[in-house]
Amino acid sequence: MVRRLVSAALVVASACAPPPGPAPAIAIEVVPGHDWSLPPGVGVRQDAGFYGDEPGPHPRIDARVLDLTWRQLEPTEGELRTDTFGSAAGLDFAPWVEQRAAGGRYWLRLWLSGLDWAPTWVVDACQVQPVSGMDGDGQYHLPLWHPCVWSKLRALWARLADAGVLADPDLVLVYVPGGFTWLDFDFEVIDRAVLEDGLDATTFRAWFATMLTDLAAVAGPDVGKLVYTGEDYPRASFGPLVDDLAADAVAAGLGVRLGRAELTNDHRAHLPAWGATVTADGRAVLDPTRPARLRAVELDCFDACGQRVADADELAYAIRTSTASVLALGAQWIYVVFPDSHLDDHADHWRWVRAELGRGVDDAFDAWVVLREAEDRVWAERDDRPWATRPWVRDFARFVEQRPVAPDGVTARGRAVHTGVLDARNGTAYEGRRTDAAAGGRALYFAVDPGFLTGPRAVTVHVTFVDDCDAWRLAYVGAAGPTESPAIGCGGSAAIKTARIHLPDARFVRGLAGATDLAVVRAGAADVEVQMLRIVR
């Protein structure tokens, strides 16, 4: 009887309810080029941002440098000094106390390995000779793996920790272990020690493990501020014996830093220390369960450091792709330099990049995917990480994935081809993805991370496309179920444009074909080509 009364009440309520109103309007605006606009109120996270060489406060640098040499810090063994001057790599350093007089957040660059950076007493105390031959900057380096040299350096790190340096809340990161050229722990110097001084892999690996253990013990709870400046799979004469050094550093609690990150396609497909790998079908993905370690990158050599771009368009392309690459790796800090990073020339883009840093799916203001297919030639030479399309790798993505969906989601490479940008090692990349009408394709399907949007809400989808199609629509699931936007026409200019499509009632519930949430659907005979899809909430 109770059920009948409830049912009757629902029938009466339904009969008395007003008819549903019209579906919310979908607003569309098309703008030229790429669109890097931010939602109102979005700023920079406190645990992320830009770091650089600026000695004083700067409105776009979130952490400025504190440069110190070993000789400057410890001219006499056992005594830590803050009032002495130093120099390295053609730079002059004011005393520690003067560099920190202005306060504010900073990062620490300790120049340790150079013969001219180290105190003279070390050579005498350890009876040690530098590694044979100079580096590219004309500097000789002490062998950090020498037991006596490392014992003296461990004592220096301990004194710095005892002085409260690592615990300083204004300190955001420290480059370790302090060698070699520009503190980049690559194998130029190490390989020379192997070839000319008899360094063997067993000795080097044993020292490396000791170094990580010592630094972790000295730093204690602040070990996460220490950033290892080597890389996964380094180019080294030791070969596979040193493939996992960066992963070992992360396992010890240290962060990682990626140098020369401008080379988007070189040495980037599989980075275990970053939790980055390639799926069986060739997509670059980031393991969400990876250890929470500090991630820093350097982007200051677009047309410097021996690298060159052909013109302004190629420069803009290099900046777009390299920043997307490191953001997809979960970067928190980016090293930038005026003017070499071109922060002024591409201010809108860099503003977006800075706001993106350090965000996860829970606090991201947007989710996006850059559609592309590029060759990582390092993996053409190796067969220990097989995937179907090796060495070709798909996409840079943050919380959105483009999926092939049968039968109408067949797609093809984009038509914009770039080869050897900045450096011949950078390989070939096809930017964009297009429907493949010849193979029955009519749509590009996208799945959004379930954590990005919970429940229905308004979002704006930014679709960056090539203006040479007939027309296209955006399909999604709204309050009334699957629906499509009005058609967005193309003008035949072949220019890059971005359509901002405001969806007032988006529901990302995997309600489209292939368990996807969005689809760019061609509305004519000509294929539609998309370079980037970005969802702003």
C-alpha positions in Angstrom: 0.0 0.0 0.0 2.9 2.4 0.8 4.5 1.6 -2.5 1.3 2.4 -4.4 0.9 5.8 -2.6 4.6 6.7 -3.4 4.1 5.8 -7.0 0.9 7.8 -7.2 2.6 10.8 -5.7 5.4 10.6 -8.2 2.8 10.4 -11.1 1.0 13.5 -9.7 4.3 15.4 -9.2 5.3 14.5 -12.8 2.0 15.7 -14.2 2.3 19.0 -12.3 6.0 19.7 -13.1 6.7 22.3 -15.8 8.0 21.0 -19.1 11.8 20.8 -19.3 13.5 24.0 -20.6 15.7 24.2 -23.6 19.2 22.5 -23.4 21.9 24.9 -22.3 23.6 26.7 -25.1 27.0 25.7 -26.3 29.1 28.8 -27.0 31.9 28.7 -29.6 34.7 31.1 -30.3 37.5 30.5 -32.8 40.8 32.4 -32.4 44.0 32.4 -34.5 46.9 30.2 -33.4 47.3 28.4 -30.1 45.4 29.5 -27.1 47.2 29.6 -23.7 44.6 31.5 -21.8 44.2 30.7 -18.1 41.0 30.6 -16.0 40.6 33.6 -13.6 42.5 33.3 -10.4 45.0 30.7 -11.5 48.5 31.3 -10.1 51.7 29.5 -9.4 51.9 26.7 -6.8 54.1 27.4 -3.8 56.1 24.2 -4.4 56.8 24.8 -8.1 57.8 27.4 -10.6 60.8 28.8 -12.5 64.3 28.8 -11.1 67.2 30.7 -12.7 70.5 32.6 -12.4 69.0 35.9 -11.4 71.0 37.1 -8.4 68.2 39.3 -7.1 64.4 39.2 -6.9 62.6 38.9 -10.3 58.8 38.9 -10.8 59.0 35.8 -13.1 61.7 33.8 -11.2 60.4 31.9 -8.2 63.8 30.8 -6.9 67.0 32.5 -7.6 70.5 31.0 -7.4 73.0 30.8 -4.6 76.3 29.9 -6.2 79.2 28.7 -4.0 82.4 26.8 -4.7 84.0 24.3 -2.3 87.1 26.6 -2.2 84.9 29.5 -1.2 83.1 27.6 1.5 86.1 25.8 3.0 89.4 27.5 2.2 90.7 25.9 5.4 89.7 22.3 6.1 86.9 22.0 8.7 86.0 25.7 8.8 82.7 26.8 7.0 83.0 30.4 5.7 80.2 32.7 4.6 82.4 35.8 3.9 84.6 34.7 1.1 84.4 35.2 -2.7 84.4 32.5 -5.3 84.4 31.9 -9.1 83.6 29.1 -11.6 82.8 28.8 -15.3 83.6 32.4 -15.9 81.3 33.6 -13.1 82.2 35.5 -10.0 80.3 34.8 -6.8 79.8 37.2 -3.9 80.1 35.9 -0.4 77.3 33.6 0.8 76.1 36.2 3.4 75.8 38.8 0.6 74.0 36.6 -1.8 71.4 35.8 0.8 71.0 39.3 2.1 67.8 39.9 0.1 66.1 36.7 1.4 63.5 34.8 -0.6 63.4 31.4 -2.1 66.5 30.0 -3.7 68.3 27.0 -5.1 71.8 26.0 -4.3 74.5 25.3 -6.9 77.6 23.9 -5.3 80.7 23.8 -7.6 82.7 21.0 -6.2 84.6 18.9 -8.7 86.6 21.4 -10.7 90.3 21.8 -9.8 89.8 25.5 -9.7 86.7 25.2 -7.6 88.1 22.9 -4.9 90.4 24.1 -2.1 94.1 23.6 -2.7 94.4 21.6 0.5 92.4 18.8 -0.9 95.0 17.8 -3.5 97.7 17.7 -0.9 95.6 16.0 1.8 94.4 13.3 -0.6 97.5 13.1 -2.8 95.2 13.0 -5.8 95.5 14.1 -9.4 92.7 15.4 -11.6 91.1 13.3 -14.2 93.1 13.3 -17.5 92.2 16.1 -19.9 90.0 19.2 -19.6 86.3 19.5 -20.1 84.7 21.6 -22.9 85.1 24.7 -20.7 88.8 24.1 -20.2 88.4 22.9 -16.6 90.2 19.9 -15.0 88.1 17.9 -12.5 88.9 15.9 -9.4 87.8 12.3 -9.3 84.8 12.4 -7.0 85.0 8.6 -6.6 88.5 8.8 -5.0 87.9 7.6 -1.4 89.7 10.5 0.2 88.1 13.2 -2.0 84.7 11.8 -1.3 85.3 11.6 2.4 86.2 15.3 2.4 83.1 16.1 0.4 80.9 14.1 2.7 82.3 16.1 5.6 81.4 19.3 3.8 77.8 18.2 3.2 77.6 17.2 6.9 78.8 20.7 7.9 76.2 22.3 5.6 73.5 20.2 7.1 74.6 21.0 10.6 74.5 24.7 9.7 70.8 24.3 8.8 71.2 24.9 5.1 69.2 21.9 3.9 66.5 22.5 6.4 66.1 26.2 5.4 62.4 26.5 4.3 63.5 29.0 1.6 65.8 26.4 -0.1 63.9 24.6 -2.9 66.5 22.4 -4.4 70.3 21.5 -4.5 72.2 20.1 -7.5 74.2 17.0 -6.5 76.7 15.5 -6.5 78.4 18.7 -7.6 80.3 17.8 -10.8 81.1 18.2 -13.7 80.7 20.8 -16.5 78.1 23.3 -15.3 77.4 20.5 -12.6 75.9 18.3 -15.3 76.7 14.8 -14.1 77.2 13.4 -17.6 80.0 11.0 -18.7 82.4 13.2 -20.6 84.7 13.4 -17.7 83.9 9.9 -16.4 84.6 8.3 -19.7 88.0 10.0 -19.9 88.8 8.5 -16.5 87.8 5.1 -17.9 89.8 5.4 -21.0 92.9 7.2 -19.7 93.0 6.6 -15.9 91.8 3.1 -15.5 88.5 3.7 -13.8 86.5 0.5 -13.8 82.7 -0.1 -13.5 82.9 -1.9 -10.2 84.8 1.0 -8.5 82.5 3.6 -10.0 79.3 1.7 -9.1 80.5 1.1 -5.6 81.3 4.8 -5.1 77.9 5.9 -6.6 76.0 3.7 -4.2 78.1 5.1 -1.3 77.5 8.6 -2.5 73.7 8.1 -2.5 73.7 6.5 0.9 75.9 9.3 2.4 73.9 12.1 0.9 70.6 10.6 2.1 72.0 10.1 5.6 73.4 13.6 5.8 70.2 15.2 4.4 67.8 13.2 6.5 64.2 14.5 6.1 65.4 17.0 3.6 66.8 14.4 1.1 64.0 15.3 -1.3 65.7 18.7 -1.9 68.8 17.0 -3.4 68.4 16.7 -7.1 70.6 14.3 -9.1 71.9 15.9 -12.3 72.5 12.7 -14.2 70.0 11.0 -16.5 68.4 7.6 -17.3 70.4 5.6 -19.8 73.4 7.9 -20.0 75.6 7.8 -23.1 78.6 6.1 -21.4 81.4 3.7 -22.1 80.1 1.6 -19.3 77.0 0.9 -21.3 74.1 -0.9 -19.6 76.0 -1.1 -16.3 75.0 2.6 -15.6 71.6 2.6 -17.2 69.8 2.8 -13.8 71.8 5.4 -11.9 69.0 8.0 -12.0 66.5 5.4 -10.9 68.9 4.5 -8.0 69.0 8.1 -7.0 65.2 8.3 -6.9 65.1 5.0 -4.9 67.4 6.7 -2.3 65.0 9.6 -1.9 66.6 12.2 -4.2 64.9 14.2 -6.9 65.9 14.3 -10.6 66.8 16.9 -13.1 66.6 16.7 -16.9 69.2 18.7 -18.8 69.0 19.8 -22.4 65.2 19.2 -22.3 64.8 21.3 -25.5 65.6 18.1 -27.4 62.1 16.8 -27.2 62.5 13.5 -29.1 66.0 12.5 -28.1 66.5 10.2 -25.1 63.0 10.8 -23.8 60.8 7.8 -24.5 61.6 5.7 -21.4 62.7 7.4 -18.2 62.4 5.1 -15.2 63.5 7.7 -12.7 60.6 9.9 -13.8 58.1 7.0 -13.9 57.8 7.5 -17.6 57.5 4.6 -20.0 56.0 3.6 -23.4 52.9 1.4 -23.7 52.8 -1.6 -26.0 51.0 0.6 -28.6 53.6 3.3 -28.5 52.1 6.0 -26.2 54.3 7.9 -23.7 52.7 7.6 -20.2 53.5 8.5 -16.7 53.0 6.0 -13.9 50.6 7.6 -11.4 52.1 5.5 -8.6 55.6 6.7 -9.1 57.5 8.0 -6.0 56.8 11.6 -5.2 60.2 13.1 -5.9 61.2 16.6 -6.9 61.4 16.9 -10.7 63.4 19.7 -12.3 64.3 20.5 -16.0 66.5 23.0 -17.8 65.1 24.9 -20.8 67.7 27.5 -21.7 69.3 26.3 -24.9 66.9 26.9 -27.7 69.3 29.0 -29.7 72.3 28.8 -27.4 74.7 26.1 -26.2 75.5 25.2 -29.8 71.9 24.7 -30.8 70.2 26.7 -33.5 66.7 27.3 -34.9 66.0 28.1 -38.6 63.5 30.9 -37.9 61.0 32.4 -35.5 58.4 29.7 -36.4 60.8 26.9 -35.6 61.7 28.6 -32.3 58.1 28.8 -31.3 57.6 25.2 -32.2 60.7 24.1 -30.2 59.4 26.0 -27.1 55.9 24.5 -27.4 57.0 20.9 -27.8 59.7 21.0 -25.2 57.5 22.6 -22.6 54.7 20.1 -23.3 57.2 17.3 -23.0 58.4 18.2 -19.6 55.0 19.0 -18.3 53.8 15.6 -19.4 56.7 14.2 -17.2 55.3 16.0 -14.2 57.9 18.7 -13.9 57.8 21.0 -10.9 60.7 23.4 -11.5 62.0 24.7 -14.8 65.4 26.4 -15.1 65.1 29.4 -17.4 67.5 32.2 -18.4 66.9 35.6 -19.9 67.0 36.0 -22.9 67.9 32.4 -24.0 64.6 30.9 -22.8 62.6 33.6 -24.7 60.2 34.3 -21.8 59.5 37.7 -23.2 58.9 36.6 -26.8 56.4 34.0 -25.8 55.1 35.4 -22.6 51.5 34.0 -22.9 52.8 30.5 -23.4 55.4 30.7 -20.6 52.7 32.1 -18.2 50.6 29.0 -18.9 53.6 26.7 -18.4 54.5 28.3 -15.1 50.9 27.9 -13.8 51.0 24.2 -14.9 54.0 23.2 -12.9 53.6 20.7 -10.1 49.9 20.1 -10.5 48.2 16.7 -10.3 44.8 15.6 -11.4 43.3 16.9 -8.2 44.3 20.5 -8.6 45.0 20.8 -12.3 43.0 23.7 -13.9 43.2 21.9 -17.3 43.7 18.5 -18.9 45.3 18.2 -22.3 47.0 16.1 -25.0 49.4 17.2 -27.7 48.9 14.9 -30.6 52.1 13.8 -32.4 54.2 10.9 -33.4 58.0 11.2 -33.1 61.1 9.0 -33.3 63.4 8.6 -30.4 66.5 7.3 -32.2 68.1 6.1 -29.0 65.5 3.3 -29.0 66.2 2.4 -32.6 69.5 1.2 -31.4 68.2 -0.8 -28.4 65.8 -3.7 -28.2 65.4 -4.0 -24.4 62.2 -1.9 -24.4 60.0 -3.3 -27.2 56.8 -1.7 -28.3 54.9 -2.1 -31.6 56.0 1.1 -33.2 59.5 1.4 -31.7 61.2 3.9 -32.0 58.1 6.0 -32.8 56.3 7.4 -29.7 52.9 9.0 -29.5 51.7 12.2 -27.8 52.4 14.3 -24.8 49.5 14.0 -22.4 48.2 15.3 -19.1 45.0 13.5 -17.9 43.6 13.1 -21.5 44.3 10.2 -23.9 43.4 10.0 -27.6 42.2 6.5 -28.4 41.7 4.5 -31.6 38.1 3.3 -31.7 36.6 0.9 -34.2 35.1 1.3 -36.7 35.0 5.1 -37.2 37.9 6.2 -34.9 40.6 5.3 -37.4 43.2 8.1 -37.5 46.4 9.0 -39.3 49.5 11.1 -38.6 49.3 14.8 -38.9 50.9 16.4 -42.0 53.3 18.8 -40.3 56.7 17.3 -40.4 59.8 18.5 -38.4 63.2 17.0 -38.6 66.3 17.7 -36.6 65.0 20.8 -34.9 67.8 22.3 -32.7 70.0 19.2 -33.2 70.2 16.3 -35.7 69.7 13.9 -32.8 66.2 15.3 -32.3 64.9 13.1 -35.1 61.6 13.5 -37.0 58.2 14.3 -35.6 54.8 14.4 -37.2 52.6 16.9 -35.4 48.9 16.5 -35.1 46.5 13.6 -35.7 43.7 13.5 -38.3 40.7 11.5 -39.1 41.3 9.0 -41.9 38.3 9.1 -44.2 39.9 6.8 -46.7 40.0 4.0 -44.0 36.5 4.8 -42.7 37.6 7.2 -40.0 35.4 10.1 -39.1 36.3 11.0 -35.5 39.1 11.5 -33.0 38.1 10.0 -29.6 39.4 11.2 -26.3 39.2 9.7 -22.8 39.6 12.0 -19.7 41.1 10.9 -16.4 38.2 10.1 -14.1 39.8 12.1 -11.4 39.8 15.3 -13.4 36.0 15.9 -13.5 33.7 14.4 -10.9 30.0 15.1 -11.5 28.5 17.4 -14.2 30.0 20.9 -14.6 30.7 23.5 -17.2 34.1 23.2 -19.0 35.6 24.9 -22.0 37.3 22.6 -24.5 40.0 24.2 -26.6 40.6 22.3 -29.9 43.7 23.5 -31.8 43.2 22.4 -35.4 44.4 23.0 -39.0 42.1 25.2 -40.9 41.8 23.1 -44.1 38.8 20.8 -43.5 35.1 21.3 -44.4 33.7 21.4 -40.9 33.7 19.5 -37.6 31.7 19.1 -34.4 32.6 18.2 -30.8 30.7 15.3 -29.4 30.3 14.8 -25.6 27.9 13.5 -23.0 25.7 16.2 -21.5 22.7 16.3 -19.2 20.5 14.8 -21.9 23.0 12.2 -23.0 25.3 12.1 -26.0 25.2 15.3 -28.0 27.2 17.4 -30.5 28.1 21.0 -30.7 27.1 23.1 -33.7 29.5 22.7 -36.6 32.7 24.6 -36.7 33.6 25.6 -40.2 37.0 25.7 -41.8 38.1 28.5 -44.1 40.7 26.7 -46.1 43.6 28.8 -45.0 45.7 25.9 -43.6 46.5 28.1 -40.6 46.5 26.9 -37.0 43.4 28.0 -35.2 41.8 27.2 -31.8 38.1 26.7 -31.2 37.0 27.4 -27.6 33.8 25.4 -27.1 32.0 26.1 -23.8 30.1 23.0 -22.6 27.7 24.0 -19.9 26.8 20.5 -18.7 29.8 18.1 -19.4 29.7 14.7 -17.9 32.9 12.7 -18.4 31.4 9.2 -17.8 33.0 7.3 -20.7 29.6 7.5 -22.5 30.9 7.7 -26.1 32.2 4.8 -28.2 35.2 3.0 -26.9 34.6 4.2 -23.3 35.6 7.8 -24.3 34.3 11.2 -23.2 34.9 13.6 -26.2 35.1 13.2 -29.9 36.1 15.6 -32.7 33.9 14.5 -35.6 34.3 15.6 -39.2 31.2 17.1 -40.6 32.1 16.9 -44.2 34.1 14.8 -46.7 37.5 16.3 -45.8 39.5 15.0 -42.9 39.9 17.2 -39.8 43.4 17.5 -38.2 43.8 18.3 -34.5 47.1 19.3 -32.9 46.0 19.8 -29.3 42.9 19.3 -27.2 42.7 21.1 -23.8 39.9 21.0 -21.3 39.7 23.9 -18.9 37.6 23.6 -15.8 
